[in-house]
Every structure is written in C-alpha cells, then in structure tokens.
Amino acid sequence: MQINTNQFGDREMMDDALCSQKFITDGYNTYANECATPVLKTDFMNILNEEHQIQHEIFLEMQKRGWYQVEAADQNKITQAKQKYLAQQNG
C-alpha cells in the first residue's frame, strides 16, 4: 500500500482556487460577449461580476498571507503609458 504524501497545503489550495476563478471569469466573459438578448447578457454580466468578486477576495487573502506579492508600478512608466495612449487616441 502506497501513501500519498503530495497533499495540498493552504497555499496550494488558494493558488488552485485563484487559477480556477481566472478560468471561470474567462468563460463567463466570452459568454457575456456572445449573448443574443439583453436579459441574458445582464444575467451573464451579473454572474461575471460575482465571479470577479470571488477572485478578488481570494487574491486579497493570498496577498494578506504573503503568498501573492505585487510589485508597485513605476510612476514614470505609468505616465509614459498614458501619454502613448493619449497620443494614439488623438492620432
């Protein structure tokens, strides 16, 4: 008899949940884009919003535990991106 020692810990379960939520939101986004009726689109948009909220809550919990670090964006790069976007819009 072989004992399975590859059990998921809390971090792995949270990472799996976050990846699953990203996959789910991708699907609902596609479905919302392809709805034929306004009522159906509203339903899918509501579900999509709920799934994004779940994803964000998982992300925040992982970040709080130090399992998902986000590097702050460089202000110069943000300014450059804004200027590039505005230049393209005014094109």
N, C-alpha and C positions, 0 to 999 in steps of 0.2 A: 504494500500500500504506500502510495506516494502522497506526501502532504504538500499542499500548495502554499508556498511561502511568499508568493507575489501578490499580496493583498494591497489594495489601495488604502493609502492613508488619507487624512482630511485634505491635504493639499492636492493630491492626485484626483480626488473626487470633485473638488471645487474646480480644478482645471478642466476636467471632463465636462462638468456642468456648464462652464463658460463656453467651451468649444461647441457643445450641443446647442446652446442658446444662439450662438452666432449662426450655426447651420439652420436652425429653425427660422430665425429672422430673415435669412436669405430667401428661404422658400416662401414665407408669407409676403415678402416684398414683391417677388415675382408674381404671386397670385393676385395681389392688390393691383399691380400694373396691368393685368390682363382681364380684369372684371368687365363684364358686359353691361352691368346695371349699376346705377348709383347706390342702391340699397346694399347690394353685395359688396361693392367697393368700400362702403362705410363700415360694414361688418369686418372685412379683412383689415382695414386700417385700424380699427379698434383692437383687434387681436394682435396686429403687428406692434402697436403701441404698448400693449400689455407685455408682450414678449421682450421688447426692448427694455422695459422697466425691470423685468426679472433679470435680464442680462446685466443691467447696470448695478443692481443690488448685489449680484454675485461678484462683479468686478470690485465694487466698493469693499466688500467683505475680504476679498483676497488682498486688496491694497492695504487695508487696515492690519492684516496679519503679516504684511511684508512679503507677500507671495507674488505680487504684480506691481513692479516698480515702473513708474512713468517718468521719463526724463523731461524736464521743463524745456519748452521750445525757446530757442534763441530769439530775442526780440528783433534783432536785425534781419533774421530770416523771415520772420512774420511780416515785417514792413516791406521787404523785397517782394514777397509773395503777393501782398496787397497791391503794391504798385504794378506788378506784372499783370495781375488780373484786371485792374482798372484800365491799364493801357490796352489790353486786348478788347475790353468792352467798348472803349472809345475809338478803337481801331481804325 
